[in-house]
């Protein structure tokens, strides 16, 4: 899987996938599974390290906070 260009604007569909992947990441058992999920996030252009330096793990709630404070934009067009 190739890595995507880093970005902070996502469609509603992309944001929903990111949220789902973040939940899966928190529940992932093995490091291999975590890496696979992080690779999927990066392929979408979402790099956790761009938004958090914490080693505690990045959560769906943290993503929602980024959207609420405007750090991440979710397009609201009806076509997204």
QUINOR-V243071 format. One record per residue. N is the residue number from 1. PSI is psi in degrees with one decimal (none if undefined). NEAR is the number of other C-alpha atoms within 10 Angstrom. Layout:
{{N PSI NEAR} {N PSI NEAR}}
This chain:
{{1 128.7 8} {2 150.4 9} {3 142.2 14} {4 163.7 15} {5 137.0 11} {6 135.5 13} {7 164.5 14} {8 8.9 16} {9 129.8 17} {10 154.6 19} {11 167.0 16} {12 -39.8 17} {13 -46.2 13} {14 -43.0 18} {15 -39.5 21} {16 -40.3 13} {17 -43.2 15} {18 -46.0 21} {19 -43.7 19} {20 -44.4 12} {21 -36.2 20} {22 -37.0 24} {23 -44.4 15} {24 -39.0 16} {25 -43.1 23} {26 -31.1 14} {27 -6.6 11} {28 136.0 16} {29 -45.1 10} {30 159.1 10} {31 -34.9 10} {32 -42.0 10} {33 -40.2 14} {34 -43.0 18} {35 -42.8 13} {36 -41.3 15} {37 -43.4 19} {38 -37.1 18} {39 -39.5 18} {40 -41.8 20} {41 -44.5 22} {42 -36.7 20} {43 -26.9 16} {44 -6.2 20} {45 5.4 18} {46 112.8 25} {47 112.2 20} {48 -39.5 17} {49 -19.7 10} {50 -20.9 10} {51 -12.3 15} {52 134.3 12} {53 -0.4 10} {54 140.9 9} {55 3.6 7} {56 -11.5 7} {57 142.1 12} {58 130.7 18} {59 168.1 17} {60 -39.8 17} {61 -37.3 12} {62 -38.5 15} {63 -45.4 18} {64 -40.6 14} {65 -40.6 13} {66 -38.2 15} {67 -45.4 16} {68 -37.2 12} {69 1.6 9} {70 3.0 12} {71 -37.2 13} {72 135.8 19} {73 134.1 17} {74 118.6 19} {75 139.2 15} {76 8.5 10} {77 143.4 8} {78 -17.8 7} {79 6.0 8} {80 none 11}}
